[in-house]
Amino acid sequence: MFKGFKEFVLRGNVIDLAVAVVIGAAFTAVVNSIVDNVITPVLGAVGGAESLVGAFPIAVGKGTIEVGTVLAAIIQFLIVAVVVYFVFVLPINHLKKVAFIKKQQPTPAETVKTPPTEAELLTEIRDLLAKQQTSSSGTPHDA
């Protein structure tokens, strides 16, 4: 049982996934900080509030819909989506395309010496025999 678990954990996919989750969590913290400390205050000022959390309120009966909070979440999502697309998806798709093109191109054929045909062999034998007869008699022999 432990052997199977060890094989599962040590497979490349599981470790890659764990690294992706850790990096994703760290990246989310960075994006949250940018949205909360830079973008939200600027957009909140446009909406007449200190940040987006209090901006653009809509009164509905006794409650209030805080549109600014929803906008902050949408902006956060868009930033993460843009970065993931341009940093991960686009380069990986490009590499896949290049690999596919390389795979489709014919590989240069190795210089393989093809065996001579039967006619070529017979011609070679005839020429060798003629040469042998010429060198042994001194004069060419008509066949």
C-alpha positions in Angstrom: 0.0 0.0 0.0 2.8 2.5 0.9 4.7 1.5 -2.2 1.8 2.4 -4.5 1.3 5.7 -2.6 5.0 6.5 -2.9 4.9 5.8 -6.7 1.8 8.0 -7.0 3.4 10.9 -5.1 6.7 10.7 -6.8 5.3 10.8 -10.4 6.1 13.9 -12.2 2.4 15.0 -12.7 1.7 15.1 -8.9 4.8 17.1 -8.1 4.2 19.5 -11.1 0.6 20.0 -9.9 1.8 20.7 -6.3 4.3 23.3 -7.6 1.6 24.9 -9.7 -0.8 25.2 -6.8 1.9 26.8 -4.6 2.9 29.3 -7.3 -0.7 30.0 -8.0 -1.4 30.8 -4.4 1.6 33.1 -4.2 0.6 34.8 -7.5 -2.9 35.3 -6.2 -1.5 37.1 -3.2 0.4 39.4 -5.5 -2.7 40.1 -7.6 -4.8 40.7 -4.6 -2.3 43.2 -3.3 -2.2 45.1 -6.6 -6.0 45.2 -6.9 -6.6 46.1 -3.2 -3.9 48.7 -2.9 -3.6 50.2 -6.3 -6.6 49.7 -8.6 -9.4 49.6 -6.0 -8.5 53.0 -4.4 -8.2 54.7 -7.8 -11.6 53.3 -9.0 -13.1 54.0 -5.6 -12.1 57.6 -5.9 -13.9 57.8 -9.2 -17.0 56.3 -7.5 -16.7 58.8 -4.5 -15.5 56.3 -2.0 -12.2 55.3 -0.4 -12.0 52.1 -2.3 -14.2 50.0 -4.5 -15.6 48.2 -1.5 -17.7 51.2 -0.7 -18.0 52.6 -4.2 -21.1 52.6 -6.4 -23.7 51.5 -3.7 -27.2 50.7 -4.8 -29.9 50.9 -2.2 -32.4 48.1 -2.4 -35.1 48.3 0.3 -33.3 48.0 3.6 -30.1 46.6 2.1 -27.4 47.9 -0.1 -25.8 46.2 -3.1 -22.1 47.1 -3.3 -21.3 47.1 -7.0 -17.7 48.2 -6.2 -16.9 44.9 -4.5 -18.2 43.0 -7.5 -16.1 45.2 -9.8 -13.0 44.5 -7.7 -13.5 40.8 -7.9 -14.0 41.0 -11.7 -10.9 43.1 -12.1 -9.0 40.7 -10.0 -10.2 37.8 -12.1 -9.3 39.6 -15.4 -5.8 40.4 -14.2 -5.2 36.7 -13.2 -6.6 35.5 -16.5 -4.5 37.9 -18.6 -1.3 37.0 -16.8 -2.0 33.3 -17.0 -2.8 33.5 -20.7 0.2 35.6 -21.7 2.8 34.0 -19.3 1.7 30.3 -19.6 -0.9 29.5 -22.2 0.5 31.6 -25.1 4.1 30.4 -24.8 3.1 26.7 -24.3 0.8 26.9 -27.4 3.6 28.4 -29.4 6.0 25.6 -28.2 3.4 23.0 -29.1 3.0 24.5 -32.6 6.7 24.6 -33.2 7.0 21.0 -32.0 4.1 19.9 -34.3 5.7 21.6 -37.3 9.0 20.0 -36.6 7.3 16.6 -36.3 5.5 17.1 -39.6 8.6 18.0 -41.5 10.3 15.1 -43.2 13.5 14.1 -41.6 16.6 14.2 -43.9 17.0 10.7 -45.2 20.2 9.0 -44.1 22.4 8.0 -47.0 21.6 4.4 -47.2 23.5 2.5 -49.8 20.9 0.6 -51.8 22.0 -2.7 -53.1 22.6 -2.8 -56.9 19.9 -4.2 -59.1 20.3 -7.5 -60.9 21.1 -5.8 -64.2 23.8 -3.7 -62.6 25.4 -6.8 -61.0 25.4 -8.6 -64.4 26.9 -5.6 -66.1 29.6 -5.4 -63.4 30.4 -9.2 -63.8 30.6 -8.8 -67.6 33.0 -5.9 -67.3 35.2 -7.8 -64.8 35.3 -10.9 -67.0 36.2 -8.8 -70.0 38.9 -7.0 -68.1 40.3 -10.3 -66.8 40.4 -11.8 -70.3 42.1 -8.7 -71.7 44.8 -8.8 -69.0 45.5 -12.5 -69.4 45.7 -12.7 -73.2 47.1 -9.3 -73.9 44.5 -8.6 -76.5 40.8 -8.1 -76.1 38.8 -11.2 -76.9 35.6 -10.7 -78.9 32.6 -12.4 -77.4 
